[in-house]
Amino acid sequence: MIKIDILFFLIRRNGCKEKALIFLKEIIQNKMDIRSLSFIFNKFAEVYKKAHDERQFQHLDTHHHHHQQHHHDLLSNVKTSSSYNVVVQSDLHSKIFAPLSEDTVKSI
């Protein structure tokens, strides 16, 4: 549970989102149990939903289909009222899953 506390400590700090994602990648590489990983990803989803629901980007809702990637990029750089940095799918893909996949392929 200490690793989860460290991860969420980092994700709440300004300028530490990148460090938090690197830490999460290391957690996954070290084969953290599935329940803990599920908790982490559920929390990320909750924070994303909260940021969207807070209507921080209400002006983008009308152009959602045209600016979906832009919308995700903007959400990726904000905090919710509970002070969590928002982690979006593109963050997870580019910082964690793509590098992990490349590492796996290289080791084969």
C-alpha positions in Angstrom: 0.0 0.0 0.0 3.0 2.3 0.5 3.7 2.3 -3.3 0.1 3.4 -3.9 0.4 6.2 -1.4 3.7 7.4 -3.0 2.0 7.3 -6.5 -0.9 9.4 -5.4 1.4 11.7 -3.5 3.2 12.4 -6.8 0.1 12.7 -8.8 -1.1 15.5 -6.6 2.1 17.5 -6.9 2.6 20.2 -9.5 5.2 19.1 -12.0 5.3 15.5 -10.8 2.9 13.8 -13.1 5.7 12.5 -15.3 7.5 11.1 -12.2 4.3 9.5 -11.1 3.8 7.8 -14.5 7.4 6.6 -14.4 6.8 5.2 -10.9 3.6 3.5 -12.1 5.5 1.9 -15.0 8.1 0.5 -12.4 5.2 -0.8 -10.3 3.8 -2.6 -13.2 7.2 -4.0 -14.2 7.6 -5.3 -10.6 4.3 -7.2 -11.0 2.2 -5.4 -8.4 -0.9 -7.4 -7.5 -4.0 -7.0 -9.8 -6.2 -5.6 -7.0 -3.8 -2.7 -6.3 -3.5 -2.0 -10.0 -7.2 -2.0 -10.4 -7.5 0.5 -7.5 -5.0 2.8 -9.2 -6.7 2.7 -12.6 -10.1 3.2 -11.1 -8.9 6.2 -9.2 -7.4 7.6 -12.5 -10.9 7.1 -14.1 -12.6 8.7 -11.2 -10.3 11.8 -11.4 -10.8 12.1 -15.1 -14.6 11.9 -14.8 -14.5 14.5 -12.0 -12.4 16.9 -14.1 -14.9 16.5 -17.0 -17.9 16.9 -14.7 -16.5 20.0 -13.2 -16.9 21.5 -16.7 -13.4 23.0 -16.7 -13.6 22.7 -20.4 -17.3 23.4 -21.0 -16.4 25.4 -24.1 -15.0 22.2 -25.7 -18.1 20.2 -25.2 -19.9 21.6 -28.2 -17.0 20.8 -30.5 -16.2 17.4 -28.8 -16.0 15.4 -32.0 -13.7 17.9 -33.8 -11.4 18.5 -30.9 -11.4 15.2 -29.0 -7.6 14.9 -29.0 -7.2 18.6 -28.1 -9.7 18.0 -25.3 -7.7 15.1 -23.9 -4.5 17.1 -24.1 -6.1 19.9 -22.1 -7.5 17.6 -19.5 -4.1 16.0 -19.3 -2.7 19.3 -18.0 -5.2 20.2 -15.3 -6.0 19.3 -11.7 -9.4 18.6 -10.2 -10.8 20.4 -7.2 -9.4 17.5 -5.1 -5.9 18.5 -6.4 -5.2 15.4 -8.5 -3.5 15.8 -11.8 -5.6 14.2 -14.5 -4.1 11.1 -16.2 -5.6 10.5 -19.6 -5.4 7.5 -21.9 -2.7 9.1 -24.1 -0.6 9.6 -20.9 -0.9 5.9 -20.1 -0.2 4.8 -23.6 2.8 7.0 -24.3 4.5 6.8 -20.9 3.6 3.3 -19.7 2.1 0.8 -22.1 4.0 1.5 -25.3 7.4 1.5 -23.6 6.4 -1.7 -21.7 5.4 -3.3 -25.0 8.6 -2.3 -26.6 10.6 -3.8 -23.7 8.7 -7.0 -23.9 9.2 -7.3 -27.7 13.0 -6.6 -27.3 13.3 -9.3 -24.7 11.7 -12.0 -26.9 
